[in-house]
Amino acid sequence: MTGDNLLNRPETLLPAEVEVLEALSRTGRPDLARVVAAHPTSSLAWALLADKAYADGGILESYAFARVGYHRGLDALRKAGWKGHGSVPWSHEPNRGVLRALFALRRGAADIGETDEVERLSAFLADADPTAVAQIIAAAVSPGSDPAPPTEAFVIRGED
């Protein structure tokens, strides 16, 4: 046996949320609530809404949105054959919504002082994918700030 899966548990791989991704590509940050309303079972949509609320300073709103995303994610994982433990790899992009919802819920729990919940969610994330937290943090933008545009946006093309 090789790799980190020493108990030989199968990885849980969620199906792609094509309609959700299409809706997200057509909407801006303020319209996330509309995407959630149209796709209420999507943990990705709820996680993004939680991140928006957090960035806007709505700690309790973020926690509540993340809680819904977490429960929707548990439903999706169980439907995909997950038995309450085991690998949910970040490398499989459709799993990222659940992992982001878990992360957002853990962040909210920490902000409101739910220490036991932070520990449970930390263990859950580590069991699901030990790299997920680092991946989410690396991809995150500081709350309330916008990322710089790509360098190419500053290149002026044309003739002298």
Secondary structure, DSSP 8 states (H G I E B T S, - for coil): --SS-TT----------HHHHHHHHT--GGGHHHHHHH-TT-HHHHHHHHHHHHHTT-HHHHHHHHHHHHHHHHHHHHHTT--SSS---TTSGGGHHHHHHHHHHHHHHHHTT-HHHHHHHHHHHHHH-TTHHHHHHHH---TT------GGGG---S--
